[in-house]
Amino acid sequence: MEERAAAPDAPLHFPCGVAPALGVALEIAPGILWQRLPLPSGQTVNAWALRDGDGWTVVDCGMSNEPALEVWRRLLSPAGPLEGRPVRRVIGTHLHADHVGMAGWLCAEFDGELWMTRSEYLQASLLQARSGGLMSASELSFYARAGWDAAALGALQPMGRHMAPLPTRYRRIRDGECVRIGDDDWQVLVGSGHSTEHACLYCPARGLLLSGDQVLPSISSNVSVWPSEPGANPMQDWLASLAMLRRVVPDDVLVLPAHHDPFRGLHGRLAQLERKRHRALDRLRDALEQADRRAVDCFETLFGRKEFASVFVQQLATGEAVAYLHYLVDRGEAVVHEDVHGIAWYRDAAQALPGSAER
Ligand SMILES: [Zn+2]
């Protein structure tokens, strides 16, 4: 079952198209195992196990549900790829359930530590605590303001499912800090936009970047305004974070992302991700020149479709549409006004009358 490829000191390699099966690990670089955990969508999330003394440090760990638990049990069994050694530490790149859903279980199982940035830990704890509860009035009004109808609003649920209760204490990691894992120093690089304080880990000596959801090879991460901070401008944060990564991390690293395969060509991928956002912003500018729009009216312009597979995906699309709109409002290119129903309408600033309300 085990696919342990590289011998110690073997050069880094990129095993094109050879993703490890569930419950199996692939040694992508000496002492660094690539594992995948199943998600309810049928997709997977990567968990990276880094050899750390007599045990492991695991970076991201999948959602908490039966299939993922079953995979972890296989990985951790004495005959499994982690050799039955303990997980001493879980590093969560950010708050989302596919990244830290199993952190509580893993830490409890091995008396391990959870390491995260502060705002990611606090937000993840809050989300988990609210799981199964009701949407608040202010959360519902956020989506109503974006143009959702009553039926869609009635289907909304708080996030935080698939997350085991997090440990009630954690170790804070900060931007620029060096984290020693095994014999290697990893620099914490904090980005923002997909979440508020997302940690990437960069090892200059080995030319490796654990990029979490900050840089993905074949999909672009969701960048959303959320009801908890309705005035945020995460698109600006996102673009600034991509620029930061280009400044700090050289192009020739091997990128170990949270979804899909490891890849090389970081700077080219960063440029693609930036281009995609700027093209969408250009389309949005054109659309606002033609007519005033609510966030929900921008779906086709931004995403090429009006309907989504689930309320959750529609939630992501709405948050991202608002993120694009706020970016233009903050730059003075668009203005927003609320109608008598409390719905936000965005307009090209050049066509706006004096006195339009701020967001
Ligand atoms: Zn995420």
Residues whose N, C-alpha, C, O or C-beta is under 5 A from the ligand:
A	BS01	ZN	H96 D213
